Amino acid sequence: MEPAADLEELVADQPDLYIISVPDEAVPRVARELADHLGRILRSRAVSGRTPVVLHTSGVTSVSALSPCARLGCTVLVFHPLQTFPDPLSGAERFQGAAVAITPPAGRERSLALTFGHGLADFLGARTFVLEDDRRTLYHAAAVLASNYFVALEEEARRLFVQAGLPAHEALSLFLPLVSATLDGIASKGTALALTGPISRGDVAAVERHLEALRAEAPDVLPLYVALGLATVGLAHDRQSLDETQTDLLRRTLIAYYPPAPMISADRSTRTGAP
């Protein structure tokens, strides 16, 4: 079957499922255009006694963006894989074992949407959870922290390693085993028990030396180090590896260096370690 040249041609083929996988801001527009074409088809003739399923894959966009299609009788839902797909050729394989957030509409169509979403995920080898529509934005922020910002964090680490003297062409491969071992620890023990390093030991002197070095040589990274350091202190305290005195001293040490410099700029060409 040849790919459709445009949306009108696609709708004329009367598929059972439409997947809107476009940039977040484009979802409402595409849904409206799809509904316009579907409406003409549905009004002009009977469509096998059924209406199609329409879903979008945006992490942050409400299921209400699909309302124009729902008003035509389509089953609508959000089907968001909690997974990254940097390479479309390997995309299908990445569904295996991945989680998918399913958001159905409210009302009588909820059950049909959930049944379809669970079935599609099962077909792809994924597992599902139901995400209510009013929690999507917070959920998406969490996903960005877990994935996108993690990549940015590793890039900041790479730059610092290069600045410290590691060969630029090897730096990533030299510290990736550390990253992999950390992720393995999180997977096997959870975040709290996987935590290692100076803050988990209450080593204030080491943390202060880091802060001084960053202030002198990489001040743009200092706000990031302080913010993550404070989060790490809270995690170490919660798992009871720090007493109240250590916790307070570490927090005061970190806060004393914040805000020490402008936040990280998109233009870091003055820093060594630029790719």
C-alpha positions in Angstrom: 0.0 0.0 0.0 1.4 3.4 -1.0 1.6 6.1 1.6 -1.1 8.7 1.4 0.0 12.0 -0.2 -2.0 14.1 2.2 -4.6 13.9 5.0 -7.6 13.9 2.6 -6.2 10.9 0.7 -5.5 9.1 4.0 -9.0 9.6 5.2 -10.4 8.4 1.9 -8.7 5.0 2.6 -10.8 4.7 5.8 -8.2 3.2 8.2 -9.4 2.0 11.6 -6.8 3.9 13.5 -5.3 7.4 13.1 -2.1 8.2 15.1 -1.3 11.9 15.5 2.4 12.0 16.2 3.4 15.6 15.5 4.9 18.4 17.6 2.8 19.2 20.7 1.6 22.6 19.5 0.4 21.1 16.2 -1.9 18.4 17.7 -5.0 20.5 18.0 -4.7 21.8 14.4 -4.1 18.4 13.0 -7.0 17.0 15.0 -9.3 19.7 13.6 -8.2 19.1 10.1 -8.7 15.3 10.5 -12.2 15.9 11.9 -13.1 18.1 8.9 -12.1 15.3 6.5 -13.7 12.6 8.6 -16.9 14.5 8.9 -17.3 14.8 5.1 -16.7 11.0 4.7 -19.1 10.1 7.5 -21.8 12.4 6.1 -21.4 11.2 2.6 -21.8 7.5 3.1 -21.9 4.8 5.8 -18.5 3.7 6.9 -18.9 0.0 7.5 -21.0 0.7 10.6 -18.0 1.8 12.6 -16.0 4.9 13.4 -12.2 4.9 13.7 -10.0 5.4 16.7 -7.9 8.6 16.9 -5.0 9.0 19.3 -2.2 11.3 19.8 1.2 10.6 21.4 2.1 13.9 22.9 3.2 13.8 26.5 1.9 17.2 27.6 -1.2 17.8 25.4 -4.7 17.2 26.8 -6.9 14.5 25.4 -9.4 17.3 24.8 -7.3 18.3 21.8 -9.0 15.4 20.1 -12.6 16.6 20.9 -13.4 17.5 17.2 -12.9 13.8 16.4 -14.7 12.6 19.5 -17.8 14.7 18.5 -18.0 12.6 15.3 -18.2 9.4 17.4 -14.5 8.4 17.2 -12.9 6.7 20.1 -10.1 9.0 21.3 -7.3 8.7 23.7 -3.7 9.8 24.5 -1.1 7.0 24.1 2.2 8.3 25.3 5.2 6.0 25.5 7.4 6.7 28.4 10.4 6.1 26.2 12.8 7.9 23.9 13.0 7.2 20.2 16.1 8.9 18.8 16.2 6.5 15.9 13.0 5.8 14.0 14.4 2.6 12.5 14.7 1.0 16.0 11.6 2.5 17.4 9.5 -0.6 17.4 12.0 -2.5 19.4 12.0 0.2 22.1 8.4 -0.5 22.9 9.4 -3.9 24.4 9.1 -3.5 28.1 8.5 0.2 28.0 5.7 1.9 29.8 2.8 3.7 28.1 0.6 6.4 29.7 -3.0 6.1 28.6 -5.3 9.0 29.0 -8.9 8.4 28.1 -11.6 11.0 27.8 -14.2 11.4 30.6 -17.6 10.0 30.2 -19.0 6.9 28.5 -16.2 6.6 26.0 -13.6 6.1 28.8 -14.0 2.3 28.9 -13.7 1.9 25.1 -10.6 4.1 25.0 -8.9 2.2 27.9 -9.6 -1.1 26.3 -8.1 -0.1 23.0 -5.1 1.5 24.6 -4.3 -1.5 26.7 -4.7 -3.8 23.7 -2.4 -1.7 21.5 0.3 -1.5 24.2 0.1 -5.3 24.7 0.5 -5.8 21.0 3.6 -3.7 21.0 5.0 -5.5 24.1 4.6 -2.5 26.4 3.0 -2.1 29.8 0.4 0.5 30.6 -0.7 2.8 33.3 -3.7 5.2 33.3 -2.8 8.9 33.6 -5.6 11.4 34.4 -5.7 14.3 32.0 -5.2 17.0 34.7 -1.9 15.3 35.7 -0.3 15.3 32.3 1.8 18.5 32.6 3.4 17.4 35.9 4.0 13.9 34.4 5.6 15.4 31.4 7.9 17.6 33.5 9.0 14.5 35.3 9.7 12.7 32.0 11.8 15.7 30.8 13.8 15.6 34.1 14.4 11.8 33.8 15.4 11.9 30.1 16.1 15.2 28.4 17.7 17.0 31.4 19.7 13.8 32.1 21.3 14.2 28.7 22.1 17.8 29.4 23.6 16.9 32.8 25.9 14.3 31.2 27.0 17.0 28.7 27.9 19.3 31.5 29.8 16.5 33.2 31.6 15.8 29.9 32.7 19.4 29.6 34.0 19.5 33.1 36.0 16.3 32.5 37.6 17.8 29.4 38.3 21.0 31.3 40.0 18.8 34.0 42.3 17.2 31.5 40.5 14.2 30.0 41.0 13.8 26.2 38.0 15.4 24.5 37.6 12.5 22.0 37.6 9.9 24.8 35.9 11.7 27.7 32.4 10.3 27.1 33.6 6.7 26.8 35.7 7.1 29.9 32.9 8.2 32.3 30.0 6.3 30.7 30.8 3.1 32.8 30.2 5.3 35.9 26.8 6.4 34.5 25.9 2.8 33.6 26.8 1.5 37.0 24.7 4.2 38.6 21.7 3.3 36.5 22.2 -0.4 37.3 22.2 0.5 41.0 19.0 2.5 40.7 17.4 -0.4 38.8 18.4 -2.9 41.4 18.1 -1.0 44.7 16.1 2.2 44.0 17.3 5.8 44.1 18.0 6.2 47.8 20.2 3.0 48.2 22.0 3.6 44.9 23.3 7.0 46.2 27.1 7.2 46.7 29.6 10.0 46.9 30.7 12.7 49.3 27.2 14.0 50.2 26.0 10.5 51.1 29.0 10.2 53.5 28.6 13.7 54.9 32.0 14.8 53.5 31.5 18.6 53.8 35.2 19.3 53.0 35.0 17.6 49.7 31.8 19.4 48.7 33.4 22.7 49.6 36.4 22.0 47.5 34.1 21.2 44.6 32.3 24.5 45.1 35.6 26.5 45.2 36.9 24.8 42.0 33.7 25.5 40.2 33.5 29.1 41.3 37.0 29.6 40.0 36.9 27.6 36.8 33.3 26.9 35.7 31.1 29.4 37.5 28.2 28.8 35.0 27.9 25.2 36.3 27.9 26.3 40.0 24.1 27.0 40.2 23.4 23.5 38.8 25.8 21.8 41.2 24.3 23.7 44.2 20.7 22.8 43.2 21.5 19.1 42.6 23.6 19.1 45.8 20.6 20.3 47.8 18.4 17.6 46.3 21.1 15.0 47.1 21.3 16.2 50.7 17.6 15.7 51.0 17.8 12.2 49.6 20.7 11.2 51.8 18.9 12.6 54.9 15.7 10.7 54.0 17.6 7.4 53.8 19.1 8.3 57.2 22.8 8.3 56.2 23.2 11.8 57.5 22.3 13.1 60.9 20.7 16.5 61.5 24.0 18.2 62.1 25.6 16.9 58.9 22.4 17.7 56.9 22.3 21.3 58.2 26.0 21.9 57.6 25.9 20.5 54.0 22.8 22.6 53.2 24.4 25.8 54.6 27.6 25.1 52.7 25.8 24.7 49.4 23.5 27.7 49.9 26.4 29.9 50.7 27.5 29.6 47.1 24.1 30.3 45.5 23.4 32.3 43.5 27.1 32.8 42.7 26.9 33.5 38.9 24.4 33.8 36.0 22.6 30.6 35.2 24.0 28.4 32.5 24.0 30.2 29.2 23.1 28.6 25.9 26.4 30.0 24.6 29.2 28.4 26.4 31.9 28.9 23.8 34.2 30.5 26.3 34.4 27.2 28.2 36.9 24.6 27.2 35.6 21.2 26.3 33.2 22.5 23.6 32.6 19.7 21.0 
